[in-house]
Amino acid sequence: MSGVGVLDKAVVILAACVDGASLAELVDRTKLPRATAHRLAQALEIHRMLVRDTQGRWRPGPRLGELANAAPDVLLTAAEPLLSALRDATGESAQLYLRRADERICVAAAERASGLRDTVPVGSVLPMTAGSAAQILLAWEPPEAVMPLLPRCKFTGRTLAEVRRRGWAQSVAEREPGVASVSAPIRDRTGRVIASISISGPIERLGRRPGDRHAMAVVRAGQRLSGL
């Protein structure tokens, strides 16, 4: 709690309405007096932070989405200089991936300026069935989210268990012939994996065990972007 009473109560009201709430449910969930819960919910409704559904229950309103969309993406803003630093430290192209259903999207990248390199343009959509970044994005998911994909993956459940144990992943010619990569998790404040930070390049330079050389640098970069 912030110590600003009315603000703290308003936030509690918003959280209680995520799945919809009647006045009775608000009182039960927040433990606020009925008059207080009603007054705050009505005020939030006026500001479009809550709306009423067809059953008269309060739900999150459009103003919350408008404010969220207007805010800068903290992760992407912080990732740009870190990806450049990781590229410079390892000599390899660096990327940031987010999962979208059964795909992963490159949302930021810092490319090696010259020489043989693995180029993954921002906006590229890659499968969740191959590559070290895919391993990271799946390794900490619950079994029911992983099992339907595993038959199509070029890695196994044992691979994902090893990724969880050591905290990073590597792949060699898994996504694309001749390409190796190393990836590490980026976590939110609750510890949930929300993204993967990676480096990739030719096997000729990274070798057959790229994690031996670069895992620690990638892991440290992931740690610095975690908890934002």
C-alpha positions, 0 to 999 in steps of 0.5 A: 500500500502507498499510504494514500488511502483513497488511491489504495482503495481505488486500486483495490476496487479495480483489482476486484473488478477484473473478472466482474463484480457486483456491489456485494462481491466488491464488499466481500472481496475488498472488505471495504464498507459498502458505502465506500465501495459503492462511492469509489466504484461510481467515481471510477465509472465516471472516469471510464476506468470501470464500466457496467456489463449487461448484468450490472456488474463492474468490469475494467473500463476503456480508459485503462486500455487507453492509458496502457497503450499510451505508455512507452514499452519499458522492456523495449526501451531498456532492451535497446542499449543492452542488446547493443552491449551484448552484441559488442561483448559477444561479437554476435547479433543479439535479439529479444523475443516474445511469445505469441501463441505457437510463434515467437516474434523478434521485437528488438535486435542489434545486428553485427555490423559486418562479416558473417552473421545471423540476421533476424529483422525486427518483426520476424515471426519464428516457430516455437518448435526450434531454437534456443529462444523457443526453449526458453519461452517454453521451459517454464510453462506448465506441462499442459501448455508444452505437451501439445507442442512437443511432438513438433519440436526439434528438442525434447522435454528432457532438453527443457528440464536441462534449460530450467536446471542451468537457466539458459539454452543453446541450439546448434543448427536447430532452427536453421542450418549453420546457425547456433544460438544462446538464450536466457530468460527475462522475467517479470516482477513475479518471476514469470518468464515473459521474454527471451534474450538471445545471441545468434551467429554461424556455427563456424564462429560460435562452435558446437557448444555456444553456451560454454562461451557466451551463456554468462553474458546472455544470462546477465543481460536477461537479469538486467532486463528482469523485473522492470 
